[in-house]
Amino acid sequence: MMCWKKAGRIGVLLFMLSGCQSVEPLQQTHEAEAESLSAVQMKELPFQHVHLLVQYGQKNELYEATYRQARGKEEAIIRDHMNGARYEGEEALREMKMKLNDMSIPSAKINEAYVNELLTAFNLDDDYQRIQIDLKLEDGTKRTFQRKK
């Protein structure tokens, strides 16, 4: 009879331990996601202002993304008219930072390679009708690019 009690206790103990082990990786995953998210939010971009406007086909087929940083405050907005999506506030800021985080800084002027890098970062096609890019770097230098196909 003592054996059954011990076996029952060991079974309950094993069950509890296995349950704890399965929850811990999930907690670690959520903590890692929160840390990476906060790292993205905290890292400053090398831009004071970024405005991207891409038109495909009709005038209402637009993708527009804007990022501003002034006096320590950041704001962003993304409007994807083709897919009916609009991001504002923290969500837009997070998206913009993730997309612009690894972007290079154009040295003298924006060229085709930089335009392609930007389109790739935003997952946009290069078969646009019109594109406009306005950048203001940390030092106040402005870069613009416009093209109609």
Backbone as a printed PyTorch tensor [residue, N CA C, xyz], in Angstrom:
tensor([[[  0.8240,  -1.1780,   0.0000],
         [  0.0000,   0.0000,   0.0000],
         [  0.8790,   1.2560,   0.0000]],

        [[  1.9830,   1.2390,   0.7340],
         [  2.9140,   2.3590,   0.7570],
         [  3.4960,   2.6220,  -0.6210]],

        [[  3.7090,   1.5540,  -1.3710],
         [  4.2730,   1.6940,  -2.7170],
         [  3.3400,   2.4920,  -3.6160]],

        [[  2.0320,   2.2470,  -3.4800],
         [  1.0750,   2.9580,  -4.3170],
         [  1.0410,   4.4400,  -3.9840]],

        [[  1.1720,   4.7720,  -2.7160],
         [  1.1910,   6.1920,  -2.3190],
         [  2.4270,   6.8810,  -2.8700]],

        [[  3.5720,   6.2000,  -2.7550],
         [  4.8210,   6.7700,  -3.2760],
         [  4.7430,   6.9180,  -4.7950]],

        [[  4.2200,   5.9020,  -5.4460],
         [  4.0990,   5.9590,  -6.9060],
         [  3.1620,   7.0920,  -7.3180]],

        [[  2.0770,   7.2780,  -6.5660],
         [  1.1360,   8.3710,  -6.8480],
         [  1.7880,   9.7240,  -6.6630]],

        [[  2.5580,   9.8590,  -5.5870],
         [  3.2560,  11.1370,  -5.3330],
         [  4.2940,  11.4150,  -6.4230]],

        [[  5.0100,  10.3830,  -6.7980],
         [  6.0220,  10.5510,  -7.8570],
         [  5.3290,  10.9280,  -9.1690]],

        [[  4.2180,  10.2940,  -9.4710],
         [  3.4710,  10.6240, -10.6900],
         [  2.9960,  12.0670, -10.6890]],

        [[  2.4400,  12.5110,  -9.5570],
         [  1.9790,  13.9020,  -9.4440],
         [  3.1570,  14.8520,  -9.5750]],

        [[  4.2760,  14.5120,  -8.9320],
         [  5.4710,  15.3480,  -8.9960],
         [  5.9920,  15.4430, -10.4240]],

        [[  6.0550,  14.3080, -11.1300],
         [  6.4990,  14.3120, -12.5270],
         [  5.5530,  15.1330, -13.4080]],

        [[  4.2600,  14.9880, -13.1560],
         [  3.2690,  15.7510, -13.9230],
         [  3.4750,  17.2470, -13.7170]],

        [[  3.6870,  17.6480, -12.4650],
         [  3.8780,  19.0650, -12.1550],
         [  5.1580,  19.5840, -12.7840]],

        [[  6.2240,  18.7940, -12.7170],
         [  7.4870,  19.2200, -13.3010],
         [  7.4070,  19.3330, -14.8170]],

        [[  6.7550,  18.3790, -15.4430],
         [  6.6390,  18.4400, -16.9050],
         [  5.7660,  19.6270, -17.3170]],

        [[  4.7510,  19.9280, -16.5420],
         [  3.9090,  21.0880, -16.8340],
         [  4.6840,  22.3730, -16.7010]],

        [[  5.5180,  22.4930, -15.7050],
         [  6.3140,  23.7010, -15.5080],
         [  7.3110,  23.8820, -16.6300]],

        [[  7.8760,  22.7780, -17.1010],
         [  8.8490,  22.8730, -18.1720],
         [  8.2080,  23.3260, -19.4730]],

        [[  6.9810,  22.9350, -19.7280],
         [  6.3480,  23.3210, -20.9790],
         [  5.9210,  24.7860, -20.9760]],

        [[  5.6510,  25.3660, -19.8300],
         [  5.2560,  26.7640, -19.7460],
         [  6.4730,  27.6760, -19.8620]],

        [[  7.5970,  27.2530, -19.3020],
         [  8.7930,  28.1020, -19.2610],
         [  9.2800,  28.5460, -20.6430]],

        [[  9.3770,  27.6490, -21.6520],
         [  9.8000,  28.1260, -22.9680],
         [  8.8640,  29.1670, -23.5540]],

        [[  7.5450,  29.0330, -23.3050],
         [  6.6020,  30.0380, -23.7970],
         [  6.8600,  31.3890, -23.1430]],

        [[  7.1160,  31.3910, -21.8500],
         [  7.4130,  32.6390, -21.1500],
         [  8.6940,  33.2480, -21.6870]],

        [[  9.7120,  32.4180, -21.9290],
         [ 10.9760,  32.9180, -22.4520],
         [ 10.7820,  33.5010, -23.8450]],

        [[  9.9400,  32.8700, -24.6660],
         [  9.6670,  33.3700, -26.0050],
         [  8.9990,  34.7350, -25.9360]],

        [[  7.9870,  34.8860, -25.0720],
         [  7.2990,  36.1720, -24.9380],
         [  8.2440,  37.2360, -24.3960]],

        [[  9.1050,  36.8760, -23.4580],
         [ 10.0690,  37.8360, -22.9130],
         [ 11.0590,  38.2600, -23.9820]],

        [[ 11.5340,  37.3180, -24.7950],
         [ 12.4730,  37.6430, -25.8710],
         [ 11.8190,  38.5570, -26.9030]],

        [[ 10.5450,  38.2810, -27.2370],
         [  9.8290,  39.1440, -28.1800],
         [  9.6810,  40.5540, -27.6200]],

        [[  9.3520,  40.6630, -26.3500],
         [  9.1940,  41.9730, -25.7120],
         [ 10.5220,  42.7170, -25.6900]],

        [[ 11.6210,  42.0040, -25.4060],
         [ 12.9320,  42.6460, -25.3940],
         [ 13.3150,  43.1190, -26.7860]],

        [[ 13.0920,  42.2930, -27.8160],
         [ 13.4560,  42.7020, -29.1670],
         [ 12.5730,  43.8560, -29.6290]],

        [[ 11.3130,  43.8350, -29.2430],
         [ 10.4070,  44.9120, -29.6010],
         [ 10.8370,  46.2140, -28.9410]],

        [[ 11.1700,  46.1580, -27.6680],
         [ 11.5870,  47.3760, -26.9910],
         [ 12.9230,  47.8640, -27.5390]],

        [[ 13.7890,  46.9620, -27.9750],
         [ 15.0590,  47.3740, -28.5710],
         [ 14.8060,  48.1170, -29.8790]],

        [[ 13.8500,  47.6240, -30.6620],
         [ 13.5000,  48.3060, -31.9090],
         [ 12.9240,  49.6780, -31.5940]],

        [[ 12.0590,  49.7360, -30.5840],
         [ 11.4380,  51.0100, -30.2390],
         [ 12.4590,  51.9980, -29.6900]],

        [[ 13.4460,  51.5250, -28.9670],
         [ 14.3870,  52.4270, -28.3290],
         [ 15.4890,  52.8990, -29.2740]],

        [[ 15.8310,  52.1040, -30.2710],
         [ 16.9030,  52.4770, -31.1780],
         [ 16.4630,  53.6470, -32.0560]],

        [[ 17.2750,  54.6820, -32.0730],
         [ 16.9450,  55.8450, -32.8910],
         [ 17.3910,  55.6280, -34.3270]],

        [[ 16.5930,  56.1090, -35.2370],
         [ 16.9220,  56.0200, -36.6550],
         [ 17.7760,  57.2240, -37.0530]],

        [[ 18.5730,  57.0720, -38.1000],
         [ 19.4260,  58.1900, -38.5310],
         [ 18.6910,  59.2210, -39.3800]],

        [[ 17.3770,  59.2860, -39.2460],
         [ 16.5590,  60.2110, -40.0240],
         [ 15.7500,  61.1040, -39.0960]],

        [[ 15.5790,  62.3660, -39.4930],
         [ 14.6330,  63.2410, -38.8070],
         [ 13.2530,  63.0950, -39.4440]],

        [[ 13.2710,  62.8110, -40.7530],
         [ 12.0080,  62.7330, -41.4910],
         [ 12.1900,  61.7790, -42.6730]],

        [[ 11.2040,  60.9380, -42.8950],
         [ 11.1560,  60.0650, -44.0620],
         [  9.7270,  60.0900, -44.5740]],

        [[  9.5900,  60.3540, -45.8570],
         [  8.2610,  60.2910, -46.4820],
         [  8.4090,  59.5020, -47.7750]],

        [[  7.6170,  58.4500, -47.8980],
         [  7.6220,  57.5980, -49.0810],
         [  6.2110,  57.5660, -49.6450]],

        [[  6.0890,  57.8750, -50.9190],
         [  4.8030,  57.8270, -51.6140],
         [  5.0130,  57.0530, -52.9080]],

        [[  4.2760,  55.9570, -53.0600],
         [  4.3900,  55.1250, -54.2530],
         [  3.0000,  54.9320, -54.8300]],

        [[  2.8590,  55.2460, -56.1040],
         [  1.5710,  55.1090, -56.7900],
         [  1.6810,  53.9930, -57.8230]],

        [[  0.7050,  53.1010, -57.7950],
         [  0.6080,  52.0110, -58.7590],
         [ -0.6810,  52.1920, -59.5440]],

        [[ -0.6240,  52.0920, -60.8460],
         [ -1.8390,  52.1380, -61.6690],
         [ -2.6730,  53.3770, -61.4460]],

        [[ -3.8450,  53.2040, -60.8820],
         [ -4.7880,  54.2980, -60.6550],
         [ -4.3160,  55.2140, -59.5250]],

        [[ -4.8880,  56.4110, -59.4690],
         [ -4.4940,  57.3810, -58.4360],
         [ -4.7830,  56.8960, -57.0200]],

        [[ -5.7890,  56.0480, -56.8560],
         [ -6.1390,  55.5790, -55.5150],
         [ -5.3260,  54.3600, -55.0890]],

        [[ -4.4410,  53.8470, -55.9390],
         [ -3.5800,  52.7180, -55.5990],
         [ -2.2550,  53.2540, -55.0740]],

        [[ -2.2860,  53.7050, -53.8290],
         [ -1.1290,  54.3610, -53.2200],
         [ -0.6110,  53.5980, -52.0150]],

        [[  0.6820,  53.7760, -51.7730],
         [  1.3020,  53.3430, -50.5220],
         [  2.0430,  54.5710, -50.0120]],

        [[  1.7200,  54.9670, -48.7890],
         [  2.3270,  56.1710, -48.2270],
         [  2.7900,  55.8770, -46.8040]],

        [[  4.0430,  56.2160, -46.5290],
         [  4.6090,  55.9980, -45.1950],
         [  5.3870,  57.2440, -44.7820]],

        [[  5.1630,  57.6870, -43.5450],
         [  5.8300,  58.8770, -43.0340],
         [  6.3680,  58.5990, -41.6320]],

        [[  7.5970,  59.0550, -41.4000],
         [  8.2410,  58.9610, -40.0890],
         [  8.8120,  60.3330, -39.7720]],

        [[  8.6020,  60.8000, -38.5390],
         [  9.1490,  62.0860, -38.0840],
         [  9.7650,  61.9160, -36.7070]],

        [[ 10.8690,  62.5970, -36.5270],
         [ 11.5200,  62.6350, -35.2140],
         [ 11.8880,  64.0890, -34.9480]],

        [[ 11.3720,  64.6370, -33.8660],
         [ 11.6640,  66.0220, -33.5170],
         [ 11.6240,  66.1740, -32.0030]],

        [[ 12.6280,  66.8040, -31.4720],
         [ 12.7310,  67.0680, -30.0250],
         [ 12.4980,  65.8110, -29.1760]],

        [[ 13.0970,  64.6940, -29.6320],
         [ 12.9960,  63.4650, -28.8690],
         [ 11.6900,  62.7080, -29.0260]],

        [[ 10.7580,  63.2320, -29.7970],
         [  9.4760,  62.5630, -30.0440],
         [  9.4880,  61.9530, -31.4340]],

        [[  8.9450,  60.7570, -31.5330],
         [  8.8450,  60.0860, -32.8200],
         [  7.3810,  59.8100, -33.1230]],

        [[  7.0600,  59.9080, -34.4030],
         [  5.7030,  59.5510, -34.8330],
         [  5.7730,  58.9820, -36.2400]],

        [[  4.7980,  58.1670, -36.5540],
         [  4.7610,  57.5250, -37.8700],
         [  3.3240,  57.2350, -38.2570]],

        [[  3.1190,  57.1280, -39.5490],
         [  1.8280,  56.7310, -40.0900],
         [  2.0850,  56.0110, -41.4100]],

        [[  1.3400,  54.9490, -41.6370],
         [  1.4380,  54.1830, -42.8770],
         [  0.0310,  54.0200, -43.4240]],

        [[ -0.1290,  54.3660, -44.7010],
         [ -1.4160,  54.1970, -45.3860],
         [ -1.1910,  53.3400, -46.6220]],

        [[ -1.7730,  52.1810, -46.6180],
         [ -1.6860,  51.2630, -47.7530],
         [ -3.0750,  51.2010, -48.3750]],

        [[ -3.3340,  52.0870, -49.3240],
         [ -4.6620,  52.1940, -49.9340],
         [ -5.0240,  50.9700, -50.7640]],

        [[ -4.0140,  50.2860, -51.2930],
         [ -4.2820,  49.1070, -52.1280],
         [ -4.8630,  47.9630, -51.3060]],

        [[ -4.3860,  47.8230, -50.0750],
         [ -4.8530,  46.7360, -49.2130],
         [ -5.8030,  47.2130, -48.1280]],

        [[ -6.1490,  48.4870, -48.1450],
         [ -7.0750,  49.0260, -47.1610],
         [ -6.5180,  49.0200, -45.7460]],

        [[ -5.2100,  49.1620, -45.6130],
         [ -4.5780,  49.1340, -44.2840],
         [ -4.0900,  50.5230, -43.9050]],

        [[ -4.2070,  50.8240, -42.6140],
         [ -3.7410,  52.1010, -42.0720],
         [ -3.1560,  51.8270, -40.6910]],

        [[ -1.9290,  52.2390, -40.4960],
         [ -1.2560,  52.0560, -39.2120],
         [ -0.9050,  53.4260, -38.6450]],

        [[ -1.1860,  53.5980, -37.3690],
         [ -0.8690,  54.8450, -36.6910],
         [ -0.2490,  54.5350, -35.3370]],

        [[  0.3120,  55.5360, -34.7130],
         [  0.8270,  55.4070, -33.3590],
         [  1.9580,  54.4130, -33.2340]],

        [[  1.9330,  53.6580, -32.1320],
         [  2.9970,  52.7050, -31.8210],
         [  3.1440,  51.6310, -32.8990]],

        [[  2.0250,  51.1820, -33.4380],
         [  2.0700,  50.1430, -34.4670],
         [  2.8080,  50.6390, -35.7090]],

        [[  2.4940,  51.8480, -36.1620],
         [  3.1630,  52.4260, -37.3270],
         [  4.6310,  52.7040, -37.0210]],

        [[  4.9100,  53.1930, -35.8310],
         [  6.2890,  53.4780, -35.4410],
         [  7.1200,  52.2020, -35.4280]],

        [[  6.5710,  51.1380, -34.8870],
         [  7.2700,  49.8520, -34.8490],
         [  7.5380,  49.3550, -36.2670]],

        [[  6.5260,  49.4290, -37.1360],
         [  6.6890,  48.9850, -38.5210],
         [  7.7540,  49.8020, -39.2420]],

        [[  7.7000,  51.1180, -39.0950],
         [  8.6790,  51.9800, -39.7670],
         [ 10.0860,  51.7000, -39.2640]],

        [[ 10.2380,  51.5290, -37.9740],
         [ 11.5670,  51.2710, -37.4230],
         [ 12.1100,  49.9330, -37.8920]],

        [[ 11.2450,  48.9370, -37.9680],
         [ 11.7100,  47.6330, -38.4470],
         [ 12.1360,  47.7220, -39.9060]],

        [[ 11.4410,  48.4970, -40.7040],
         [ 11.7530,  48.6160, -42.1190],
         [ 12.9780,  49.5060, -42.3590]],

        [[ 13.1060,  50.5880, -41.6020],
         [ 14.1930,  51.5500, -41.8180],
         [ 15.4510,  51.2470, -41.0150]],

        [[ 15.3590,  50.3480, -40.0800],
         [ 16.4540,  50.0560, -39.1600],
         [ 17.7580,  49.7000, -39.8720]],

        [[ 17.6860,  48.8850, -40.9080],
         [ 18.8870,  48.4220, -41.5990],
         [ 19.1550,  49.1740, -42.8950]],

        [[ 18.4180,  50.2290, -43.1420],
         [ 18.6100,  51.0020, -44.3670],
         [ 19.9180,  51.7830, -44.3080]],

        [[ 20.5710,  51.8610, -45.4370],
         [ 21.7610,  52.6950, -45.5210],
         [ 21.3320,  54.1580, -45.6270]],

        [[ 22.2820,  55.0410, -45.5080],
         [ 22.0040,  56.4710, -45.6230],
         [ 22.5730,  56.9260, -46.9580]],

        [[ 21.7490,  57.5370, -47.8110],
         [ 22.2680,  57.9700, -49.1100],
         [ 23.3170,  59.0620, -48.9240]],

        [[ 24.4530,  58.9020, -49.5910],
         [ 25.5680,  59.8410, -49.3910],
         [ 25.3090,  61.1990, -50.0440]],

        [[ 25.2470,  61.2550, -51.3380],
         [ 25.0860,  62.5460, -52.0070],
         [ 23.6550,  62.7610, -52.4810]],

        [[ 23.1180,  61.7850, -53.1490],
         [ 21.7350,  61.8820, -53.6070],
         [ 21.1490,  60.4910, -53.6750]],

        [[ 19.8440,  60.4220, -53.7550],
         [ 19.1560,  59.1340, -53.8150],
         [ 19.2570,  58.6090, -55.2430]],

        [[ 19.7790,  57.3950, -55.3780],
         [ 19.9210,  56.7910, -56.7030],
         [ 19.0120,  55.5700, -56.8300]],

        [[ 19.0480,  54.9160, -57.9870],
         [ 18.1860,  53.7540, -58.2460],
         [ 18.4270,  52.6280, -57.2460]],

        [[ 19.6790,  52.4070, -56.8850],
         [ 19.9940,  51.3340, -55.9270],
         [ 19.3200,  51.6050, -54.5890]],

        [[ 19.3350,  52.8520, -54.1440],
         [ 18.6980,  53.2010, -52.8750],
         [ 17.1730,  53.0600, -52.9830]],

        [[ 16.6120,  53.4490, -54.1030],
         [ 15.1720,  53.3020, -54.3230],
         [ 14.7940,  51.8270, -54.2430]],

        [[ 15.5800,  50.9620, -54.8870],
         [ 15.3080,  49.5240, -54.8390],
         [ 15.4530,  48.9730, -53.4270]],

        [[ 16.4440,  49.4520, -52.6790],
         [ 16.6260,  49.0330, -51.2920],
         [ 15.4090,  49.4280, -50.4460]],

        [[ 14.9140,  50.6180, -50.6670],
         [ 13.7490,  51.1110, -49.9370],
         [ 12.4910,  50.3120, -50.2980]],

        [[ 12.2850,  50.0680, -51.5790],
         [ 11.1310,  49.2770, -52.0150],
         [ 11.1850,  47.8660, -51.4380]],

        [[ 12.3650,  47.2840, -51.4000],
         [ 12.5280,  45.9470, -50.8140],
         [ 12.2230,  45.9720, -49.3280]],

        [[ 12.7080,  46.9740, -48.6160],
         [ 12.4650,  47.0850, -47.1730],
         [ 10.9750,  47.1880, -46.8730]],

        [[ 10.2270,  47.8410, -47.7470],
         [  8.7880,  48.0170, -47.5410],
         [  7.9530,  46.9580, -48.2670]],

        [[  8.6110,  45.9760, -48.8670],
         [  7.9310,  44.8940, -49.5880],
         [  7.0180,  45.4250, -50.6850]],

        [[  7.5200,  46.3870, -51.4480],
         [  6.7500,  46.9890, -52.5270],
         [  7.3330,  46.5910, -53.8750]],

        [[  6.4570,  46.4800, -54.8880],
         [  6.8880,  46.1480, -56.2460],
         [  7.5630,  47.3510, -56.8950]],

        [[  8.4490,  47.0660, -57.8380],
         [  9.1310,  48.1480, -58.5370],
         [  8.4300,  48.5270, -59.8410]],

        [[  7.2080,  48.0490, -60.0420],
         [  6.4500,  48.4140, -61.2460],
         [  5.4820,  49.5670, -60.9610]],

        [[  5.9500,  50.5490, -60.2350],
         [  5.1390,  51.7080, -59.8520],
         [  4.9480,  52.6570, -61.0290]],

        [[  3.9460,  53.5130, -60.9150],
         [  3.7260,  54.5730, -61.8950],
         [  4.4910,  55.8390, -61.5110]],

        [[  4.5200,  56.0680, -60.1810],
         [  5.1790,  57.2700, -59.6750],
         [  5.7150,  56.9760, -58.2810]],

        [[  6.8780,  57.5440, -57.9740],
         [  7.4560,  57.3980, -56.6410],
         [  8.0470,  58.7300, -56.2050]],

        [[  7.8860,  59.0100, -54.9330],
         [  8.4650,  60.2230, -54.3520],
         [  9.0470,  59.8490, -52.9880]],

        [[ 10.2980,  60.2290, -52.7820],
         [ 10.9790,  59.9560, -51.5200],
         [ 11.5540,  61.2700, -51.0100]],

        [[ 11.2470,  61.6080, -49.7770],
         [ 11.8060,  62.7850, -49.1210],
         [ 12.4490,  62.3290, -47.8220]],

        [[ 13.7310,  62.6210, -47.6580],
         [ 14.4590,  62.2680, -46.4470],
         [ 15.0830,  63.5080, -45.8460]],

        [[ 15.1320,  63.5580, -44.5510],
         [ 15.8950,  64.5730, -43.8360],
         [ 16.7400,  63.8070, -42.8300]],

        [[ 18.0520,  63.8920, -42.9970],
         [ 18.9700,  63.1440, -42.1560],
         [ 19.1590,  63.8230, -40.8070]],

        [[ 19.8380,  63.1400, -39.9090],
         [ 20.0650,  63.6660, -38.5550],
         [ 20.7220,  65.0410, -38.5600]],

        [[ 21.6460,  65.2630, -39.5060],
         [ 22.3680,  66.5360, -39.5510],
         [ 21.5900,  67.6380, -40.2670]],

        [[ 20.3530,  67.3510, -40.6810],
         [ 19.5180,  68.3440, -41.3430],
         [ 19.6030,  68.3140, -42.8580]],

        [[ 20.4990,  67.5150, -43.4180],
         [ 20.6430,  67.3860, -44.8670],
         [ 19.3950,  66.7460, -45.4540]],

        [[ 18.9130,  67.3160, -46.5620],
         [ 17.7100,  66.8000, -47.2110],
         [ 18.0800,  66.0730, -48.4970]],

        [[ 17.3480,  64.9890, -48.7540],
         [ 17.5040,  64.2250, -49.9850],
         [ 16.1040,  63.9760, -50.5410]],

        [[ 15.9400,  64.1890, -51.8500],
         [ 14.6500,  63.9360, -52.4850],
         [ 14.8520,  63.1370, -53.7520]],

        [[ 13.8110,  62.4220, -54.1270],
         [ 13.8260,  61.6270, -55.3550],
         [ 12.3950,  61.5570, -55.8610]],

        [[ 12.2100,  61.8340, -57.1480],
         [ 10.8860,  61.7170, -57.7700],
         [ 11.0580,  61.0860, -59.1370]],

        [[ 10.1260,  60.2160, -59.4860],
         [ 10.1980,  59.6010, -60.8040],
         [  8.8100,  59.1710, -61.2090]],

        [[  8.4910,  59.4100, -62.4840],
         [  7.2670,  58.8950, -63.0920],
         [  7.6990,  57.9430, -64.1970]],

        [[  6.9930,  56.8380, -64.3240],
         [  7.3020,  55.8840, -65.3900],
         [  6.3180,  56.0280, -66.5180]]])
